[in-house]
Amino acid sequence: MLGEPVSYDRVPYFFTDQYDLGMEYAGYVEPGGYDQVVFRGDPAGYEFLAFWVAGGRVLAGMNVNIWDVQDDLQKLVRAGYAGRSVDLVKLADPGVPVTDLLGD
């Protein structure tokens, strides 16, 4: 736009805070457009990350009461949109930093 070599590549995003529950979601997946949801953390304790995955690619991610990971989730989603897959075992492992999942 206006002659600048810039692309608009924002990842869809929303957040909500409901009492003691805070969530941020990035990405977009149509109903049935994913193979599985991979959880990392403690869903029963309301502290987890969730990833909607198709063919090993992260198409959307949500953090629930885990903060300061949204930028990394958006990087995973962008990589997934670009066709890059991740190791699903590592994706589910809270011991593997989210920043290490793309191997960059």
C-alpha distances in whole Angstrom, upper triangle without the diagonal:
4,5,6,8,7,8,10,13,15,19,20,23,26,29,32,35,38,41,42,39,36,33,29,28,25,24,25,28,29,33,35,32,33,37,38,37,38,39,39,42,44,43,46,46,42,41,39,36,35,33,32,33,33,34,34,30,29,27,28,29,31,33,36,37,36,34,31,30,27,25,27,27,24,24,27,25,22,24,26,23,23,26,28,31,33,37,38,41,39,37,40,41,41,42,39,37,33,32,34,33,31,33,30
4,6,9,10,12,13,17,19,22,24,26,29,31,35,38,41,44,44,42,38,36,32,31,28,28,29,32,33,37,39,36,37,40,41,41,41,42,43,45,47,46,49,49,45,44,42,39,38,36,36,36,36,38,37,34,33,31,31,33,34,36,39,40,39,36,34,33,30,28,30,30,27,27,30,28,25,27,29,26,26,30,31,35,37,40,41,45,42,40,43,45,44,45,42,39,36,34,37,36,33,35,32
4,7,9,11,14,17,19,23,25,27,30,33,37,39,43,46,46,44,40,37,34,32,29,28,29,32,34,38,39,36,37,40,41,41,41,43,43,45,48,47,50,50,46,45,43,39,39,37,36,36,36,37,37,33,33,31,32,33,35,37,40,41,40,37,34,34,31,28,30,31,27,26,29,28,25,27,29,26,25,29,30,34,36,39,41,44,42,40,43,44,44,45,42,39,36,34,36,35,32,34,31
4,6,9,11,14,17,20,23,25,28,31,34,37,40,43,43,41,37,35,31,30,26,26,27,30,32,36,38,34,35,38,39,38,39,40,40,42,45,44,47,47,43,41,39,36,36,34,34,34,34,35,34,31,30,28,29,31,32,34,37,38,37,34,31,30,27,24,27,27,24,23,26,25,22,24,26,24,23,26,28,31,33,37,38,41,39,36,40,41,40,41,38,35,32,30,32,32,29,31,27
4,7,10,13,16,19,22,24,27,30,34,37,40,43,43,40,36,34,30,28,25,24,26,28,30,34,35,32,33,36,37,36,36,38,38,40,43,42,46,45,42,40,38,34,34,32,31,31,31,32,31,28,27,26,27,29,31,32,36,37,35,33,30,29,26,23,25,25,22,21,24,23,19,21,23,21,19,23,24,28,30,33,35,38,36,34,37,38,38,39,36,33,30,28,30,29,26,28,24
4,7,9,12,15,18,20,23,26,30,33,36,39,39,36,33,30,26,25,21,21,22,25,27,31,33,29,30,33,34,33,33,34,34,37,39,39,42,42,38,36,34,31,31,28,28,28,29,29,29,25,24,23,24,25,27,29,32,34,32,29,26,25,22,20,21,22,18,18,21,20,16,18,21,18,17,21,22,26,27,31,32,35,33,31,34,36,35,36,33,30,27,25,27,27,24,26,23
4,6,9,12,15,18,21,24,28,31,34,37,37,34,31,28,24,22,19,17,19,22,24,27,29,25,26,29,30,30,30,32,32,34,37,36,40,39,36,34,32,29,28,26,25,25,25,26,26,22,21,20,21,22,25,26,30,32,30,28,25,24,21,18,20,20,16,16,18,17,13,16,18,15,14,18,20,23,25,29,30,33,31,29,32,33,33,35,31,29,25,24,26,25,22,24,22
4,6,9,12,14,18,21,24,27,31,34,34,31,27,25,21,19,16,15,16,19,21,25,27,23,25,28,28,28,28,30,30,32,35,34,37,37,33,32,30,26,26,23,23,23,24,25,25,21,20,18,18,20,22,24,27,29,28,25,23,22,18,16,18,18,14,15,17,15,12,15,17,14,15,18,20,23,24,28,29,32,30,27,30,32,32,33,31,28,24,23,26,24,22,25,23
4,6,9,12,16,19,22,26,29,32,32,29,25,22,18,16,13,11,13,16,19,22,24,20,21,24,25,24,25,26,26,29,31,30,34,34,30,29,26,23,22,20,19,20,20,22,21,18,16,14,15,17,19,21,24,26,25,23,21,19,16,14,15,15,11,11,14,11,9,12,13,11,11,15,16,19,21,24,25,28,26,24,27,28,28,30,27,25,21,20,22,21,19,21,20
4,6,9,12,15,19,22,25,28,28,25,22,19,15,13,10,9,11,15,18,21,23,20,21,24,24,22,23,24,24,27,29,28,31,31,27,26,24,20,20,18,18,19,20,22,22,18,16,13,13,14,16,18,21,23,22,20,18,16,13,11,14,13,9,11,13,11,9,13,14,12,13,17,18,20,21,24,24,27,26,23,25,27,26,29,26,23,20,19,22,21,19,22,20
4,6,10,13,17,20,23,26,26,23,19,16,12,10,6,6,8,12,15,18,20,17,17,20,20,19,19,20,21,23,25,24,28,28,24,23,20,17,16,14,14,16,17,19,19,15,12,10,9,11,13,15,18,20,19,18,17,14,11,10,12,10,7,9,11,8,7,11,11,10,12,15,16,17,18,22,21,24,23,20,22,24,24,26,24,21,17,18,20,18,17,21,20
4,7,11,14,18,20,24,24,21,17,14,11,8,6,5,6,10,13,16,18,16,17,20,20,18,19,20,21,23,25,23,26,26,23,22,20,17,16,14,14,16,17,20,20,16,14,11,9,11,12,14,17,19,19,18,17,16,12,12,14,12,9,12,13,10,10,14,14,12,15,17,18,19,20,23,23,26,24,21,23,25,25,27,25,23,19,20,23,21,20,24,23
4,7,11,14,17,20,20,17,14,11,7,6,4,6,8,12,15,17,19,18,18,21,20,18,19,19,20,21,22,21,24,24,20,19,17,15,14,14,14,17,19,22,21,18,15,12,9,10,10,12,14,16,16,15,15,13,10,11,13,11,9,13,13,11,12,16,15,15,18,20,20,21,21,24,23,25,24,20,22,24,23,26,24,22,18,19,22,21,20,24,23
4,7,11,13,17,17,14,11,8,6,5,7,9,11,14,16,18,20,19,19,22,21,18,20,19,20,21,21,20,22,22,18,18,17,15,14,15,15,19,21,24,23,20,17,15,12,11,10,11,12,14,15,14,15,14,11,13,15,13,12,16,16,14,16,19,19,18,21,23,23,24,23,26,24,27,25,22,22,25,23,26,25,23,20,21,24,23,23,27,26
4,7,10,13,14,11,8,6,4,6,9,12,14,16,18,20,22,22,21,24,22,19,20,18,19,19,19,18,20,19,15,15,15,14,14,16,17,20,23,26,25,22,19,17,13,12,9,9,10,11,13,12,13,13,10,13,16,13,13,17,18,16,18,21,21,21,24,26,25,25,25,27,25,27,25,22,22,24,22,25,25,22,19,21,24,23,24,27,27
4,6,10,11,8,6,5,7,9,12,15,16,19,20,21,24,24,23,26,23,20,21,19,20,19,19,17,19,18,14,15,15,15,15,17,19,22,25,29,27,25,21,20,16,14,11,11,10,11,13,13,15,15,13,17,19,16,17,21,21,19,22,25,24,24,27,29,29,28,27,29,27,28,27,24,23,25,23,26,26,24,22,24,27,26,27,30,30
4,6,7,6,4,6,9,12,15,18,20,22,24,24,27,27,26,28,25,22,22,20,20,19,18,17,18,16,13,14,15,16,17,19,21,25,28,31,30,28,24,23,19,17,13,12,10,9,12,12,15,16,15,18,20,18,19,23,23,22,25,27,27,27,30,32,31,30,29,30,28,29,28,25,24,26,23,26,27,25,23,25,28,27,29,32,32
4,6,5,6,8,12,14,18,21,22,23,25,24,27,27,27,29,26,22,23,21,21,20,18,16,16,15,12,14,16,17,18,21,22,26,29,32,31,29,26,25,21,19,15,14,11,11,14,15,18,19,18,22,23,21,22,26,26,25,27,30,29,30,33,34,33,32,31,32,30,31,30,26,25,27,24,28,28,27,25,28,30,30,31,34,35
4,6,8,11,14,17,21,24,25,27,28,28,30,31,30,31,28,25,25,22,22,20,18,17,17,15,12,14,17,19,20,23,25,29,32,35,34,32,29,28,24,21,18,16,13,11,15,16,19,20,20,24,25,23,25,28,28,28,30,33,32,33,36,37,36,35,33,34,32,32,31,28,27,28,25,28,29,28,26,29,32,31,33,36,36
4,7,10,14,17,20,24,25,26,28,28,30,30,29,30,27,23,23,20,19,17,15,14,14,12,9,11,14,16,18,22,24,27,31,34,32,31,27,27,23,20,16,14,10,8,12,13,17,18,19,22,23,22,24,27,27,26,29,31,31,32,35,36,35,33,31,32,29,29,28,26,24,25,22,25,26,25,24,26,29,29,31,34,34
4,7,10,13,17,20,21,23,25,24,26,27,25,27,24,20,20,17,17,15,13,12,12,11,7,9,11,13,15,18,20,24,27,30,29,27,23,23,19,16,13,10,7,6,10,12,15,16,16,20,20,19,21,24,23,23,26,28,27,28,31,32,31,30,28,29,26,27,26,23,21,22,20,23,24,23,21,24,27,26,28,31,32
4,7,10,14,17,19,21,23,23,25,25,24,26,23,19,19,16,16,15,14,13,15,13,9,9,11,12,13,16,19,22,26,29,27,25,21,21,17,14,10,8,6,5,8,9,12,13,12,16,17,16,17,20,20,20,23,25,24,26,28,29,29,28,26,27,25,26,24,21,20,21,19,22,23,21,19,21,24,24,26,28,29
4,7,10,13,15,17,19,20,22,22,20,22,20,16,16,14,14,14,14,12,15,14,10,10,10,10,11,13,15,19,22,25,23,21,18,17,13,10,7,6,5,6,8,9,12,11,10,14,15,13,14,18,17,16,19,22,21,22,25,26,25,24,23,24,22,23,22,19,18,20,18,21,21,19,17,19,22,21,23,26,26
4,7,10,13,15,18,19,21,20,19,21,19,16,16,15,15,15,16,15,18,17,13,12,11,10,10,12,14,17,20,23,22,19,15,14,11,8,5,5,7,9,9,9,10,10,7,11,12,10,11,14,14,13,16,18,18,19,22,23,22,22,21,23,21,23,21,18,18,20,18,21,20,18,15,17,20,19,20,24,24
4,7,9,11,14,15,18,16,16,18,16,13,14,14,15,16,17,15,18,18,15,14,12,10,9,10,11,14,17,20,19,16,12,11,7,6,4,7,9,12,12,12,13,11,8,11,12,9,9,13,12,11,13,16,15,15,19,20,20,19,19,21,19,21,20,16,17,19,18,22,20,19,15,17,20,18,19,23,23
4,7,10,13,15,17,15,15,17,16,14,15,15,16,18,19,18,21,21,18,17,15,11,11,10,10,13,15,18,17,14,10,9,6,5,6,9,12,15,14,14,13,11,8,9,10,7,6,10,10,7,10,13,12,12,15,17,17,17,17,19,18,21,20,16,17,20,19,22,20,18,15,16,19,17,17,20,20
4,7,10,13,15,12,12,15,15,13,15,16,17,20,22,20,23,24,21,20,17,14,12,10,9,11,13,16,15,12,9,6,4,7,9,12,15,18,17,17,17,14,11,12,12,9,7,10,10,6,8,11,10,9,13,14,15,15,16,19,18,21,20,16,18,21,21,24,22,20,16,17,19,17,17,20,20
4,7,10,12,9,10,14,14,13,15,17,19,22,23,21,24,25,22,22,19,16,13,11,9,11,12,15,16,13,10,7,6,9,11,15,17,20,20,20,20,18,15,16,16,12,11,14,13,9,11,13,11,10,14,15,16,16,18,20,19,22,22,18,20,23,23,26,24,23,19,21,23,20,19,23,23
4,6,8,6,7,11,11,11,14,16,19,22,23,20,24,25,22,22,19,16,13,11,8,9,9,13,14,12,10,6,7,10,12,16,18,22,22,22,23,20,17,18,18,14,14,16,14,11,13,15,11,11,14,14,16,16,17,20,18,21,22,18,19,23,23,27,25,24,20,22,23,20,20,24,25
4,6,5,8,11,13,13,17,19,22,24,25,23,25,27,24,25,22,19,16,14,10,12,11,15,16,14,13,10,10,13,15,19,21,24,25,26,26,23,21,22,22,18,17,20,18,14,16,18,15,13,17,17,19,19,20,22,20,24,25,21,22,26,27,30,28,28,24,26,27,24,24,27,28
4,5,8,11,12,12,16,18,21,24,24,21,24,26,23,24,22,19,16,14,11,12,12,15,17,16,15,12,12,15,16,20,21,25,25,27,28,25,22,24,24,20,20,22,20,17,19,21,17,17,20,19,21,20,22,23,21,24,25,22,22,26,27,30,29,29,25,28,29,25,26,29,30
4,6,8,9,11,15,18,21,24,24,22,24,27,25,25,22,20,16,14,10,11,10,13,15,15,14,12,13,16,17,21,22,26,26,28,29,26,24,26,25,21,21,23,20,17,20,20,17,16,20,18,20,19,20,21,19,22,24,21,21,25,26,29,28,28,25,28,28,25,25,28,30
4,7,9,11,14,17,20,24,25,22,25,27,25,25,22,19,15,13,9,9,7,10,13,12,11,9,11,14,16,20,22,26,25,27,27,24,22,23,22,18,18,20,17,14,16,17,13,13,16,15,17,16,17,19,17,21,22,19,20,24,25,28,26,26,23,25,26,22,22,25,27
4,6,8,11,14,17,20,22,20,23,25,23,22,19,16,13,10,6,5,5,8,10,9,9,8,9,12,15,18,20,24,23,25,25,22,20,22,20,17,17,18,15,13,16,16,12,13,16,14,15,13,14,16,14,17,18,15,16,20,22,25,23,23,20,23,23,19,19,23,25
4,7,10,13,16,20,21,19,22,25,23,23,19,17,13,11,8,6,5,7,9,10,10,10,12,14,16,19,21,25,24,26,27,23,22,24,21,18,19,20,16,15,18,17,13,15,17,15,15,13,14,14,12,15,17,15,15,19,21,24,22,23,20,23,23,19,20,23,25
4,6,10,13,16,17,16,18,21,19,19,16,14,10,8,6,6,7,9,9,10,10,11,11,12,14,17,18,22,21,23,24,21,20,22,20,17,18,19,16,15,18,17,14,16,19,17,16,14,13,13,10,13,15,12,12,16,18,21,20,21,18,21,21,18,19,22,24
4,6,10,13,14,12,15,17,16,16,12,10,6,5,5,6,9,12,11,11,9,10,9,9,11,13,14,18,17,20,21,18,17,20,18,14,16,18,14,14,17,17,14,16,19,18,17,14,13,14,10,12,14,11,10,14,15,19,18,18,16,19,20,16,18,21,23
4,7,10,12,11,14,16,15,14,10,8,6,5,7,7,11,12,10,11,9,11,11,9,11,12,14,17,16,18,19,16,16,18,16,13,16,17,13,14,17,17,14,17,19,18,16,13,12,11,8,9,10,7,6,10,12,15,14,15,13,17,17,14,16,19,21
4,7,8,8,11,12,11,10,7,6,5,7,9,11,14,16,14,14,12,14,12,10,10,10,11,14,13,16,17,15,15,18,16,13,16,18,15,15,19,19,17,20,22,21,19,16,14,13,10,10,11,8,6,9,9,13,13,14,13,16,17,14,17,20,22
4,7,8,11,12,11,9,6,5,6,8,12,13,17,18,15,16,13,16,14,11,10,10,10,12,11,14,15,13,14,17,14,12,16,17,14,16,19,19,18,21,23,22,20,17,14,13,10,10,9,7,5,6,6,10,10,11,10,14,14,13,16,18,21
4,6,9,9,9,6,4,6,9,12,15,17,20,22,19,19,17,19,17,13,12,10,10,10,9,13,15,13,15,18,16,15,18,19,17,19,22,22,21,24,26,25,23,21,18,17,14,13,12,11,8,8,6,10,11,12,12,16,16,16,19,21,23
4,5,5,6,5,5,8,10,14,17,19,22,24,22,22,19,21,18,15,13,11,10,10,10,14,17,16,18,21,19,17,21,23,20,21,25,25,24,27,29,28,26,24,21,20,17,16,16,14,11,11,10,13,15,16,16,19,20,19,23,25,27
4,5,5,6,6,8,9,12,15,17,21,23,21,22,19,20,17,14,12,11,9,10,11,15,18,17,18,21,20,17,21,23,20,21,25,25,23,26,28,28,26,24,21,21,17,17,17,15,12,14,12,16,18,18,17,21,22,21,24,26,28
4,6,8,9,12,13,16,18,21,24,27,25,25,22,23,21,18,15,14,11,12,14,17,21,20,21,24,23,21,24,26,24,25,28,29,27,29,32,31,30,27,25,24,21,20,20,18,15,16,15,18,20,21,21,24,25,24,27,30,32
4,6,8,12,14,17,20,23,26,28,26,26,23,24,21,18,15,13,10,10,11,15,19,18,20,23,22,21,24,26,24,25,28,29,28,30,33,32,31,28,26,25,22,21,21,19,16,16,14,18,20,20,20,23,25,24,27,29,31
4,6,9,11,15,18,21,24,27,25,24,21,22,18,15,12,10,6,7,9,13,16,16,17,20,20,18,21,23,22,22,26,27,25,27,30,30,29,27,24,24,21,21,20,18,16,17,14,18,20,19,18,22,24,23,26,28,29
4,7,10,14,17,20,23,26,23,23,19,20,17,14,11,8,5,5,6,10,13,13,14,18,17,15,19,21,19,20,24,24,24,26,28,28,27,25,22,22,19,19,18,16,13,14,11,15,16,16,15,18,20,20,23,25,26
4,7,10,13,16,20,22,19,19,16,17,14,11,8,6,5,7,6,10,13,11,13,16,14,13,16,18,16,17,20,21,20,23,25,25,23,21,18,18,16,15,15,12,10,11,9,13,14,13,12,16,17,16,19,22,23
4,7,10,13,17,19,16,15,12,13,11,7,6,4,6,9,7,10,12,9,10,13,12,9,13,14,12,13,17,17,16,19,21,21,19,17,15,15,13,14,13,10,9,10,9,13,13,12,10,14,15,14,16,19,21
4,7,10,13,16,14,13,10,11,8,6,5,7,8,12,11,13,15,12,12,15,13,10,13,15,12,12,16,16,15,17,20,19,18,16,14,15,12,13,13,9,9,12,12,15,15,14,12,15,17,14,17,20,21
4,6,10,12,11,9,6,7,6,4,7,9,11,15,14,15,16,13,12,14,12,9,11,13,10,9,13,13,11,13,16,15,14,12,11,12,10,12,12,8,9,12,13,16,15,15,12,15,15,13,14,18,19
4,7,10,10,8,6,6,5,6,9,12,14,18,17,19,19,16,15,16,15,11,13,14,11,9,13,13,10,12,15,14,14,12,12,13,11,14,15,11,12,15,16,20,18,18,15,18,18,15,16,19,21
4,7,6,5,5,6,7,9,12,15,17,21,20,21,21,18,17,18,16,13,14,14,11,10,13,12,9,11,13,12,11,9,9,11,9,12,13,10,12,15,17,20,18,18,15,17,17,14,14,18,20
4,5,5,7,7,10,12,15,19,21,25,23,25,25,21,20,21,18,15,16,16,13,11,14,12,9,10,13,10,11,9,11,12,11,14,16,13,15,18,20,23,21,21,18,20,20,16,16,19,21
4,5,9,10,13,15,18,21,24,27,26,27,27,23,22,22,20,17,18,17,14,13,15,13,9,11,12,9,10,7,9,11,10,14,15,14,15,18,21,23,21,21,19,20,19,16,15,18,20
4,7,9,12,13,17,19,22,25,23,24,24,20,20,20,17,15,16,15,11,11,13,11,8,11,12,9,8,5,6,7,7,11,12,10,12,15,18,19,17,18,15,17,16,12,12,15,17
4,6,9,11,15,17,21,24,22,22,22,18,17,17,14,12,13,12,8,8,10,8,5,8,9,7,6,4,6,9,9,13,13,11,13,16,18,20,17,17,14,15,15,11,11,14,16
4,6,7,11,14,17,20,18,19,18,15,14,14,12,9,10,10,6,5,8,8,5,8,10,9,8,7,8,10,9,13,13,9,12,15,16,18,16,16,12,14,14,11,11,14,16
4,7,11,14,17,20,19,20,19,16,14,14,13,10,9,11,8,5,8,9,6,6,10,10,10,10,11,14,13,16,16,13,15,18,19,22,19,19,15,16,17,14,14,18,18
4,7,11,13,17,16,16,17,13,11,13,12,8,8,10,8,6,9,11,9,9,13,13,13,13,13,15,14,17,16,13,14,17,18,21,19,18,14,16,17,15,15,19,19
4,7,10,13,12,13,13,10,9,11,10,6,8,10,8,7,11,12,11,12,15,16,15,14,13,15,13,16,15,11,12,15,15,18,16,15,11,14,16,13,14,18,19
4,6,10,9,11,12,9,8,11,11,8,10,13,11,11,14,16,15,16,19,19,19,18,16,18,16,18,17,13,13,15,14,18,17,15,13,15,17,16,17,21,21
4,6,6,7,9,7,7,11,11,8,11,14,13,13,16,18,17,19,22,22,21,20,18,19,17,18,17,13,13,15,13,16,16,14,12,14,17,16,18,21,21
4,5,8,11,10,11,14,14,12,15,18,17,17,20,21,21,22,25,26,24,23,21,22,19,20,19,16,15,16,14,17,18,16,15,18,20,19,21,24,25
4,6,10,10,11,15,15,14,17,19,19,19,22,24,23,25,28,28,27,26,23,24,22,22,20,18,17,17,14,17,18,17,15,18,21,20,23,25,26
4,7,7,9,13,12,12,15,17,16,17,20,21,21,24,26,26,24,23,21,21,20,20,18,15,15,15,11,14,15,13,12,15,17,17,20,22,23
4,6,7,10,11,11,13,15,16,17,19,21,21,23,25,26,24,24,22,22,21,22,19,17,17,17,14,16,16,13,12,14,17,17,20,22,22
4,6,7,9,10,12,13,14,16,17,19,20,22,23,25,23,23,21,22,21,22,19,17,18,18,15,16,16,12,11,12,15,16,18,19,19
4,6,5,6,9,10,11,12,14,16,17,19,20,21,19,19,17,18,18,19,16,13,15,15,12,14,13,10,8,9,12,13,14,16,16
4,5,5,6,9,10,10,12,14,15,16,18,20,18,18,17,19,19,20,18,15,16,17,15,18,16,13,10,11,14,14,15,18,17
4,5,5,6,9,10,11,12,14,15,17,19,17,18,17,19,19,21,18,16,18,19,17,18,16,13,10,10,13,13,13,16,14
4,5,5,6,9,10,11,12,14,15,17,15,15,13,16,16,18,15,12,15,15,14,15,13,10,7,6,10,9,10,12,12
4,5,5,6,9,10,10,12,14,15,14,14,12,15,14,16,14,11,13,15,14,16,14,11,8,9,12,10,11,14,14
4,5,5,6,8,10,10,12,14,13,14,14,17,17,19,17,14,17,18,18,20,17,14,11,11,14,12,12,15,14
4,5,5,6,8,10,11,12,11,12,12,15,16,18,16,13,17,18,17,19,16,13,10,9,11,10,9,12,11
4,6,5,6,9,10,11,9,9,9,12,12,15,13,10,13,15,15,17,14,12,9,9,10,8,7,11,11
4,5,5,6,9,10,9,10,11,14,14,17,16,13,15,18,18,20,17,16,12,13,14,12,11,14,14
4,5,5,6,9,9,11,12,16,17,20,18,15,19,21,21,23,19,18,14,13,15,13,11,14,13
4,5,5,6,5,8,9,13,14,17,16,14,17,19,20,21,18,16,13,12,13,11,8,11,11
4,5,5,5,6,8,12,13,16,15,13,16,18,20,21,18,17,14,14,15,12,10,13,14
4,5,7,10,12,16,16,20,19,17,20,22,23,25,22,21,17,17,18,15,13,16,16
4,6,9,12,16,17,21,20,18,21,23,24,26,22,21,18,17,18,15,12,15,15
4,6,10,13,15,18,18,16,19,22,24,25,21,21,18,18,17,14,12,15,15
4,7,10,12,16,15,13,17,19,21,22,18,18,15,15,14,11,8,11,12
4,7,9,12,12,11,14,16,18,19,16,16,14,14,13,9,8,11,13
4,6,9,8,7,11,12,15,15,12,13,11,12,10,6,7,9,12
4,6,5,6,9,10,13,14,11,13,11,13,11,7,9,10,14
4,5,5,6,9,12,13,11,13,12,14,13,9,11,13,17
4,5,5,6,10,11,10,13,12,15,13,10,13,14,18
4,5,5,8,8,6,9,9,11,9,7,10,11,15
4,6,8,10,8,9,8,11,10,7,10,12,15
4,6,9,8,10,10,13,13,10,14,16,18
4,5,6,8,9,13,11,10,14,15,18
4,5,7,8,12,11,11,15,16,18
4,6,9,11,10,11,15,15,18
4,6,8,7,8,11,11,14
4,5,5,7,10,11,12
4,5,5,8,10,11
4,6,7,8,8
4,6,5,7
4,6,8
4,5
4
